[in-house]
Amino acid sequence: MFPFSFEWIWDVGHMVFMGGLWYALAILGLGMTYCILKSVIDTMQGKGVHH
Amino acid sequence: MDSALIPEGVTRCSFGKFALGIIIVGGVLLWGVYAMMLIWLKGLNQTNMNDFYGFALWIWADLGVIALGGGAFFIGLLRYIIGKDELKNIINYAVLIGFICYSSALLILAIDVGQPLRSWFIFWHANIHSMLTEVAFCLSCYFAVLTIEYIPLILENRQLNKVPFFHNLAHNMHEVMAIFAATGAFLSFFHQGSLGGTPAVLYGRPFAFREGIFIWPWTFFLFTWSAAAYGPCFTLFVTRLTEKITKKKLVKQNVIDLLAKISGWTMGTYIIAKIIDTWYWATVTAPDMGSNLIDFYSNNPFYGIWILVVEIVICGIVPALILLTPKGRSNPTLLFTAVLLACIGVLLNRWVMVLQVMAVPVMTFENWVMYIPSWQEVATTILPVAYGIILVMISFRYLPIFPQERELNS
């Protein structure tokens, strides 16, 4: 549920509950984005070539 | 045949033997899939759930596997946040077991909701006053965490690791794993707790109702604490079982000893809190609501006071004492007995908090309502077990799960 959904109410419950979900998803999403981007850069720089 | 995929320096059984094992367990898996399809195609009338049992075998199995899979979050917390470095030698297996447990829980829920195509409603049309909504949020997010923790292990397969991008990705994911582990511990704390809080807020059911602090009943904390105590026991149990089946030593004794000792302390403190909670509930909470302790354990064919004794004494105090003593931890038979009793204890606790809650009469004119699951419910509950065994077999064969295996078996 997002603030633009018709069911959304600007109260503490919605902000804490949904905010917690977005917070957790943001950490996971940003963490994985960082790992993938860094791996692409590392690979382009020739790191991790199996010997 | 598949030797190029097997980790370097370790031995595995022949491919034929491995394939035969997969086929045998796969047969059980297919039986479960057949039952699952029946339920999805024909509906929940395939179960023995009714107006008394809206929560039944599946919810017990869900709570059970989530508690047993708690080893992943607690060992992750100990390894990455608290810095118990020795546990790096068992964390991979804990993650795999956690991944299996949580994917099983989600699979069972997908069967239980009856209309899985609408599962996304819980996210989009969330009822923020429901503990189960919070459970659904945390469960899904934590499964994502476990998937993220499992991916590097897959990428470390001997052949996949030769691909530079996969090698780098596995390396980079390991580098930031502490952040994922911390997120996982945060999510686990809340969903384990909310699963315990759900029955305890049922003020119309004196057997389940508990008092607490702010919005959290005491069982909120007891469930989280019990998952932290008993989850690592399941990891130890499966590790020992794998060692027995493969006839290999996979983890050094000092690692087993450390985890068993931590589990012993966690279990010991949990069981003291559980005894206090039970005592207060039996002497204050339930009588205030017009019930006596013996009402919950009499006049029915199954639920007697024995269940309380088994849960708290035999499967709580006894394993805690074994794990707390150096002699108990160093004796393989005693250790195996302790972790097995602990696993039974936490499963029994979840059974009581799900199924006995439903069985106890609420009104004075009601009788106990007993429940026997249908074969479809049993088959779909065994299905995740078969799936778990297959995933363990494949992962053990092709992935470097145990960093100490080569050294211990050379």
Interface residues (C-beta under 8 A of the other chain):
Chain A: M1 S5 E7 G13 H14 F17 M18 G20 L21 A24 L25 I27 L28 G31 M32 Y34 C35 I36 K38 S39 V40 D42 T43 G46 K47 G48 V49 H50
Chain B: F123 W124 H125 A126 I128 H129 T133 E134 F137 C138 C141 A144 V145 I148 N161 K162 P164 F165 H167 N168 L169 H171 N172 M173 E175 V176 I179 F180 T183 F186 L187
